[in-house]
Amino acid sequence: MELTGTLKLKRDEQVVNDRFRKREFVLTVDDRGYQQFISFICTQDKCDMLNDINEGDTITVLFNVKGREWISPQREVKYFNSLEAWRINKGGSSSSSRGGQAEPQEYYNQAPPAGNDDLPF
């Protein structure tokens, strides 16, 4: 997946242990006139992708959606999601022809075409 926006915040790298490091950042995205603040994480060697990028720069983030389950000591099950960046292109450049912005698909808002259908219900 990919998303283009403005880098609002980049945090310092956190070394969790001798085998794992992470860095968080926030992208501001315009969603039909409303600003959305999307939090991402970089891990391991991907933390260095943010070194040459400044807050206020327009960037395109290519990322994977990750999810996990956690069971508390009280046996309550909770679910967490994260967006893990694996590439950042400065200046909003993207590998796709749409420039990284997901365009709304208007056909979802249209009525189905009139006519006979083969569905039995």
Summary of the structure (lengths in Angstrom):
residues: 121
radius of gyration: 19.4
end to end distance: 36.2
largest distance: 64.5
contacts: 260
relative contact order: 0.22
helix: 9%
strand: 52%
